């Protein structure tokens, strides 16, 4: 169950990161929303990077992180 919460958090932070990045792309630089959106996008991106692998205590699946094209 713990793994499910980590995966949910990772997926939610990834979706919010992508939506804030898209909103930031279409926000004019002179807008009052540019700085808060940038800070939010950076925070969500960092949360996504942290949550995507889960905590070190979660068991890892062997071979689940192989590089593309490796045997």
C-alpha positions as MATLAB code, in Angstrom:
seq = 'XXXXXXXXXXXXXXXXXXXXXXXXXXXXXXXXXXXXXXXXXXXXXXXXXXXXXXXXXXXXXXXXXXXXXXX';
ca = [
       0.000    0.000    0.000;
       2.904    2.317    0.684;
       4.115    1.929   -2.892;
       0.658    2.933   -4.164;
       0.825    6.219   -2.265;
       4.280    6.990   -3.647;
       3.155    6.215   -7.197;
       0.019    8.327   -6.784;
       2.085   11.226   -5.455;
       4.563   10.901   -8.306;
       1.832   10.824  -10.952;
      -0.037   13.735   -9.384;
       3.104   15.872   -9.067;
       4.071   15.032  -12.664;
       0.660   16.060  -13.976;
       0.701   19.288  -11.963;
       4.282   19.999  -13.055;
       3.347   19.631  -16.714;
       0.238   21.791  -16.356;
       2.058   24.581  -14.497;
       4.869   24.460  -17.058;
       2.339   24.808  -19.872;
       0.595   27.652  -18.053;
       3.950   29.345  -17.498;
       4.753   29.017  -21.199;
       1.606   30.948  -22.142;
       1.887   33.526  -19.338;
       3.360   36.904  -20.383;
       6.628   37.794  -18.656;
       5.181   41.043  -17.316;
       2.358   39.193  -15.574;
       2.107   39.052  -11.790;
       1.643   35.281  -12.095;
       4.984   34.541  -13.783;
       7.112   34.279  -10.633;
       4.625   32.230   -8.550;
       4.080   29.850  -11.474;
       7.821   29.431  -11.958;
       8.377   28.682   -8.273;
       5.456   26.238   -8.252;
       6.732   24.477  -11.381;
      10.227   24.118   -9.895;
       8.829   22.753   -6.644;
       6.561   20.289   -8.412;
       9.395   19.171  -10.681;
      11.617   18.531   -7.667;
       8.791   16.650   -5.911;
       8.250   14.530   -9.008;
      11.949   13.640   -9.211;
      11.957   12.682   -5.545;
       8.708   10.705   -5.585;
       9.143    8.808   -8.841;
      11.609    6.299   -7.341;
       9.971    6.014   -3.928;
      11.746    5.889   -0.596;
      14.906    3.798   -0.207;
      13.014    1.389    2.070;
      10.690    0.202   -0.730;
      11.773   -3.056   -2.365;
      13.164   -2.651   -5.856;
      12.257   -4.893   -8.748;
      15.465   -6.313  -10.254;
      15.930   -5.282  -13.833;
      13.176   -2.674  -13.661;
      15.598    0.162  -14.280;
      17.567   -1.192  -17.220;
      18.852    1.248  -19.782;
      17.148    1.295  -23.164;
      18.753   -1.174  -25.502;
      20.607   -3.124  -22.832;
      20.439   -6.907  -22.835;
];
